[in-house]
């Protein structure tokens, strides 16, 4: 029989072992209640007061098939605007920042760290527009019609989108109106953003859901487009945008947790967990602007899955997971108390280098990644990604810039020499992408992207 002293010793050992296990797992299992991320097991985060593994399940009731169903189309909102479930009374839907919180810590990583390959995981193929109107299109420009429009001066180098504020919805500007003069109407069009009823900025460079004001801190997340790549590191859009923001708001605290090769799973999941790295001290008391580009490496993985399997359903499964992971990452910012003075979020749509043609060989260096030939099937997952991103932007009343649409015609079919026609070819277009990596902006492209984000901030 064990004496009392031995029983006490055994209980202490058991308690220590339990504590070690708890430390290793990080806290509660999936589905258990939580207040902060450290209450959850390793690989999970606290979202809507419940421990969850990011991307664990689709939000829209299932994986879309080859019919091109759009992500969560039933989430579209009416003219009175979306009902945003933030999980906090402080959240706003009037364009102001949402009080939801994260922390400060982590070192400023203006140089890429823990990065893989500056090729950003490869290149994102487009699509040739061979699908019919019921299927996803080439991913070049938004779908839909519109009335005649006159050119708006965006301050950017493209003849660009057009806007007159007209349209079917009582004068409300639509994405399809903005880009109707940029696309060849004889070729299929791209993502249908207007089904979600977004508010489009008068500049036509993105949405206008937030009244961005009084920011004290800017944080960059995402992939190598945000990091920057040689030989254009000094021209990276985040550096130019930071200068523009400081000219408007004064000196800002800046942090960069973006990384080469990052995908949507790197925002919250181990081992990278960009959000938890950049916001490791809670709560964040400074009013914060979060800016990111992400999704290009997810599209690259989808392209390689197609090359491996020729199975569009497996490609769509990856697209669904990418949107789910991105939505979980955005939801993380809206837990109560993480931002005591508010947070704004801006991100870019997912673009590609073929100008909507689907000619993966348009950039010769893409062949080194195994991306060659024609891939019209790529339209479907690209459309799903971008429509999913817009659905999230509308639901959370955050902003998306139209990188896919505005850069179409400035990829590697800019000179109209591709095997398949580009829907957005215009004579005199310039190349805004880097010929060595195919998908990253060159110095001109970085400048245009910085201007796009700033246009959204200014309006």
N, C-alpha and C positions, 0 to 999 in steps of 0.2 A: 504494500500500500504506500502511495506517495504521501510524504509529509507535507505540511503546509508551506514550508520553505521551498520545496521542489515545485509544488503547484504554482506558487507565485513566480518562480523563475520561468517555468514553462509558459505561463500566461504572458510574461513580458516578452519572451521569444516570439510567441504567436502574434502579439501585438506589433512587434517590430517587423515581422514578416509581412503582416497585413499592410503596414504603413509603406513598406518597400514596394509591395505590389500596387498599392494605390498611387504611389509616386510614379511607378513605371507606366501605369495606365492613364494617369492624369486626372482621374475622377470618374464620374458616372457614365453608365452605358448609354447607348443610343436610345432616345425616347424618354430618358429621365429628365426631371426638371433641373434648371440651372439659372444662375444669376449672371455668371461671367464664364469666359472660355475655360478657365482653369478648373471649373467644376466638372468638366467633361473629360472623358477618356482621350488618350492620345489619338490624333487623327480626326477628332471631332471638334465642333465649335458650338457655341451657344447662340441659337437663332430662334427667335420667338419664344424665349425662355425654355427651350427644349434642346437637349444635346442631340446633334445631328451630324452625320458624316456628309460633307458637301457632295452634291451630285448623286445622292443615293437613289433618287427616284425622279421620274419625269413629272413635270408639273401639268402637262396638258392632256393627261389621260391616255397616253400611249405613244409609241414610236410611230411617226408618220411613215407611210409607205411611198411607193413610187408615184402616187397620185399627186404629190406635191402639196399636200395639206399644209396650211400655214400653222405656226406654233401658237396655240392658245388664242385662236381668233376670237373666241368668245370673251376674251378679256378686254376687247375694245370698249371704249367709254363713250358716253354721249357728250353733247355740247357743253354740259355743265361741268365736265371734267371728271377725272377718275376719283373713286373713293380709295384713298391710299391707306392701307392697313399697315401702320408703322410700328404698332405695339407700344406707342408712347403718345401721351396727350400732347407732348410738345411738338410733335411732327407737324409740318405745315404743308399745305397744298397750294399756296398762293405765290409760289416762286421764291419764297424766302428759304433760308437754310433750315435743315431739319436737325433738331437736337437729338443726337443718338449715340455718339461717342466712341472714341478709341483713344489711344494714348500716344505719347510723344516719342518714346525711346528709339533706340537703334541708331547706328552711325549713318551719317550722310554718305551715300555711296554714289558719288557722281561718276565714278568709274565702275564698269560692270564687274560684278563679283559672282562667284558660284555659277558662272555662265558656261554654256556648252560651246556652241559654235556661232560665230558672228554671221553665219548664213541664215540665222533665225529659224533653224530647223528646215530650211528649204524654201520653196516657193509655193504660192497658192495658185493653182490652175483655175481658169475661168470656164466658160461654156460657150458653145457656138450659136445658141439660139435656135436649135433645130426642134425644140419642143413646141407644143401647141399652147394655146392661150390658157388651158386649164392646168398646165404644168409650170413648174418654176422656169424662169427664163434665164437669160445669159448672166444675170447678176450685174448688168452694166448700169442701169438706171431704174428709178422707181416706176411701177406700173401705173396705168390710169391715163385719163385724158386731161382736158383743161382748155381754157380759152386762150386767145392770143395774149401774148405778154411782151413787155419791153425789157431790154437788158437792164439789170441792176448793177451798179458799180460796187463790187465787193472789195475792192482794194487788192485783189489777188490777180495773178497773171493770166488767168484763163478768160476767154470770152464769157464762159461760165453760165450758171443758171440764170433763169429769168423769172421775174415776178411782177405782177401788177395788183396783187391782192384780190383778184377776182376768183371765180370758180363757182361750183355748184352749191357749196355750203355757205350761202349768204355772204359771199365775199371773203370767206376764210381761205387763206393761202394753203395750198396743198403741195406735197412733195412732187406729185406727178406734174403739176403746173410748173414747178421750178425747173424741171429738167426735160420738159417735153421738146424744147427746141435744141437740145443737145443730142438726142438719140434719133437714129434713122427709124421712122415709123414703120418701115417695111420689115424690120427685124423685131423679134420679141424683146420685151422689156424686162426690167429687173424686179427687185423686191417691191411688194405692195405695202408701203408704209401707211398709206392713208386709211386702211382698214382699221387702224388703231386710233385714228383721230388725233394725231399729234398736233401741237402748236408749232408751226414752222416760222423761223425767223425771217424777217423781211429780206435779209441777205441771201436766203436760200442755201446757206452753208451748213445748216443744222437746225435742231429744234430750239424752241424758246420757252422752256418750262420753268426756268429759274431766273430770279432777279439777283444776280451774283453781286454782292456788295460787302464791303468791310472785311475782306479776307485778311488773315494774319499769317497764314501758313499754306504752302502748296506741297502736295505729295504726289509723286509720279509712280505709277505701277505699270505692270504689263511686260511687253516683249521688247525686242531689239530695235523696233522702230522708235520706241521711246528712249532706250539707252543711247542709240546712235551707233553707227558702224563706220570703220575706216573706209575711205579717207575723209568722211564727213562728220567725224565726232564733234568737232568744234562748231558745226552748224546744226547739230541735233535740234529738233523742234522744241524739245523741253527747255533747252538753254535760251533759245530765242523767245519762247513764250514766257519764261521767267522774267526776262528783261522787260517785256511788254507789261506783264502784271505788276512789276515793281514800279514802272513808270506811272501806272494808274493808282496803285494802292500803297506805295511806299515800300520800304524794305520788308521782305518776307522771310520767315523761316522756311527753308526748302529741304526736302528729303527725296531721295530716289531709291526705290527698291525694285525697279524694273530689271530684267535680266535677259540676256541673249537666249533664245530658244524657248522662252516661257509660253505656256499655254494656260487655258482657263483653270486647269487643276492646280497650277502653281500659285494662284491667288490665296487659297485657303488650305489646301492639303499639304501634308508633309511631302518632301522635306523642305521645300522652299518657303511656303506660307508667307508670301510677300506682305499681305495685309497685317498679319500678326507680327511680322518683323518690323514693319514701319510704324505700327501702332501698338507698341508693347507696354506702354504705361497708360493706365486708365484712371480717371477720365481725361480726355483731351479738352483743355480749356480755351484753346485758340480756335477762332473760326477758320475752318479748313476747306480748301479746294482740293479735290482728288481728281487727277487727270490720268487717263490710260489709253493705250492701244493694246488690244489683245484679240485673239481669235485666228490670226494668220497661221500660227503653228498648228492649231487645231485643224484648219483647212488643209494644211500640208499633210498631216497625218491621215486625213480623209482621202486625199489624192493617192497616197501610197497604199492605203487599204484597197482602193479601187484597182490599182495596178496589180496588187497581190491577189485579189479575189474576184474582180469583176462583178461584185455583188453590191448593188446599190443599197439594199437594206442594211448591210453592215456599215456602209458609209453613213446612212441616215442615223443609225444607232449612235455613231460617234458625234454627229451633229447635235442630236438631242442631248447627249451627256454634256457637251460643251455649253449649251444654253443653260442647262440645269446648274452646272457649276458656276457659271457667271451669275445667274440669278441668286444663288446662295451667297456668293461673294458680295453682291449688292445688298442683300438682306442683312448681312452682318453689320452694316453701318447703321442700321435702324433699330438696334437694341436700345432700350431706354438707358440714358445716362452716359453713353459712350462719348458723345460730343455735347458738352455743356453750353457751348456757344454756337452750335450749328455746323453743318457740313454741306457742301455742294459737291456734285459728282458730274464729270464730263468724260465721255469716251467716244471712240471713233467706230464707225461701221467697218466691217472686214472687207478689204479690197483685194485685188489680184492683179497679176502683171500682164494678162493677155487682152486687156481692154474689152472684155466680154466676148472675145472670139472663141475661146476654148482651145486655141492653138498653143499647147504647152511648149512647143519648140520655138515659140516666138523669141524667147531669150535663150541664146545658145548655152549659157552656163547652167540652165535648168537641167540639161541632160546629165550633168554630173550627179544630180540628185535622183536620177532615174525618171525624171519627168519629161517625157517627150511624146509626140503624137497628138491626136485630137481627143478631147474629153468633153463632149456635150453634156454627159451625165453630171458633170460637176456643178451645173447650174442649180440642181435641186438642193444639195446640202448648203451651198453658199447662200441661196435664198432663205433657207430655213434659219441659218445663223443670223442673218441680218434682220429678218422679220422678228425673230426672237429677241434680239437686242432692242429693237424699237418697242416691242410690247413691254419690255422691262422699263425702258425709259419713260413711257407713258404712265405705267402703273405707279412708278415711284416719283414721277415728275422730276426727273433728272434729264440731262441733255446728251444727245448724240450728234456728232458732226458727220456729214455725208462724205466720208473719205472715199468709199467705193464709187460713188456717183461723180464726185468732183474730179477725181483723178482719172476716170475713164476717158480714154483718148490720149493719155499721157504715159501709158505703159508701152510695151514693146510692139504694139500694132499702131503706134502713133503715125507711122509713115504709110499705113495701108498696104504693107507688104506681107501680111500674114496669110496662111493657107485658107483661113476662113475670114469672112468680113467682120469687122468690128462695128457694133451699132453706134458707136460714138466717135467715129473718125471725123476729123475736121482738118482740112488743108491748113498747114502752117502750125499745127500742134507741136509742142516741145516734149521731149522725154524728161520726165520728172523722177525716174527710177534709176537705180545703180546697175550698170551692166555686169558688174562682177558678181553680185548676189541676186540679181533679178527683182527681188521684192522690196528692197529697202529704198527709201527716198534718196535722191542725190541732194546736193545743196539747194537747188531750186525747189525740189519737193518738200524738203524740211521747212523752208521758208513759207511755202504755201500752206502747209499743215499748221504751222504756228499761227498764221493769219486766220485760218478757219476757226481754231479754238478761241482766238481773241475776239473774233466777230461775235461768237456766242456769248462771251463774257460781257462785251460792250452793250449788247442789246438785252 
